[in-house]
């Protein structure tokens, strides 16, 4: 699983309309609306209502021009289902300091790789900008943390299966660690082989 922050600037929250368009065409599914106040209690909120709320939050800081935060968390193939991707996205948003922000999570089912889009505002409810320092680096580090890879590397294991069992026993959902070479070196370093 990988996390990627989309850098296309937007002051109009075009990501909301893009993703709700996917939902309308049955190529996406709205998984979660969070921290939108009374709007999230509506059965089927209009996209413009969501945009207006995000614009209202963002208007508190006139210095930030491109206020949209738009990210994608993607799995390899069908490795993770929509509920697992949503759970990972919620945890990842907390690590990225967006957990208390209004955000949408939309599952896309129109590509070979399952993935969710996340749309939020870079302006906090207090009017301050959410930390953008080393954002892409933190995105990768934080997805590793959410999936449990950072945690699992603290333990000794001799096989990939043991590594994933450590994660599973601690409630982590990671099962697609990309750095196979790092796993092998770790196993060999402690005198064991795959």
N, C-alpha and C positions, 0 to 999 in steps of 0.2 A: 504494500500500500504506500502510496506517495501523496504528499500534500504540496500543492502549488498555488501560489498567489498570483492571480491574473493582474497584469499591470495596465490594462487598457483603462485610461482615465475616464471618469464619469462624474459629473455633478448632478446628473438627473436620475441616478440609480437605474440605468438601463439593464442591469443584471436582473432586477425584479421582473421587468417586462419580458426579457429573454427567457427566463425560467418559467414564468407563468404561461408563456406561449407554449413551451414544451408540455406543460401540464394539460393545457387546452387541447393539444394535438395528440394526447395520450402517449407521448414519448417521454414523459416525466411524471413524477408523483411527488406532491408536496408532503414531506415527511414531518416537518416541524416548523411552527411559528413560535418564537420565544421572545419574551420581554417587550411585546407590543401593546401592553396595557389591555384596554377593553377590546381592541381590534381582534386580538387572537381568540376571543370567545365566539366570534362569528363563525358560522359553519363554513361559509365560502366567502372570505373577504375579497374585495375587489383589488386588483393589482395597484390601482391608483391610490387606494386607502393606505396600502403598505408603503408606497413611494412617498406619499404625503407625510406619513409619520417619520420616516427616515429623513426627509427634508427638514422637518420641524426640529428634530434632534440636531441635525447638522448645522442648522442656521445659527446655533449658539456660538459658533466659531467662524467668523468671517475670513480668517486668514487661510484656512484650509480650503483649497479650490476643488480638488478631486476627492470628494468625501466618501465615495463608494469603496467598500472593502468587498472584494469578490475572490473567492478561493474555490479550488476543486480538490477533493480527496478521491483518489482513484485506486481501484484494485486491478490486479492483473487478471484479465478474463473475468470469470465468475467466482473467484476465490472467496469473496465476501458478499453476503446478501445485503439487501437494503437496510435492514434493521441494524446489522453490525456496522455498516458504513455510517449510519446516522449516529449510533452510539459513539463511534470513534470521532466523528465530527464535533459532537457536543463536548467531549473530553478535550479535544484539540483546541476548540475555541476557548475553553477555560485557561489552558496553558498559554495561549496567545494573548490573553487579557481581554478577550471579547465575550466572555461568559455572561456578563451582565448587560451586554449590549442587545438591542433588538436585532434579531437575525432570523433568516429563513434557511431551511435546508431542503433541497429538492433533489430527489433521486432521478438520474437519467438512465433510461433503459434502451437507448437508441444506438449504442455503439457496442463493440466487442468487449469493452472493459466496463464493468459496473463502476459508477462513480456518483458522487453527490456534489452539488454546487452549494456554496454558502454565500449569502449576501448580507452585509451589515453596513454600519456607518463607522468611519474612522474617527468620528467625534463622539466622545462619551457624553452621558447625560449631564455631566458637570461642565461641559463645554470644552474640556481639554482633549487634545489629540491622543488617540491610543498609540502606544509606543510602536514606532516603525523602524527603530534601529535594528539592523541585521535581520530584517523580517524574513527573507527567504531562508537564511541559515537557521533561524529559530523555527521556521515552519517544518523543516526536515528533522531537526533535533526533537521537536515536540511531538511529531508523529511517531518517532522511534520510542519516545517515552510513553506515549499513550498506548502503543501496542505492546509495550513491555520489554522491548529489545534492550534498552539501557539497563533495566532491572536484571534481565536474564544473563547478561554478560558478567555480572558480579559472581556468578556461580560456576562451578566446575561441571563439565558435561563432556561426554565422549562421542555423542552422536547428535545429529540434527533433531531426531525424535526426542531425545532427552531434553534438549534445549526448549522445544515447544511444550513438553510436559511440565517443565518448570513454570513456564508462562501460564499455561492452562490452570495449574494448581493455585496460582495466585490471582486468577480471575482476569488475566489479560487475554485479548483476542488475537494477538499477533500470530501468524502462521505462514508468512511469506517473506521472511528476512531475505533481503536482496543481496547482501554482502556475503556470499557463500565462501569466498576466500578468507574473510575474517573469521568465520565459524571454523573453517578447517585449521587455520593457524592457531586458534585458541585451543582446539582439541589436541593438536600436535604439541603445543607448548606445555601442556600438562602431562605429556607422555602417553597420550591415548590416540587412537586412530578411528576414523569413521568406519 
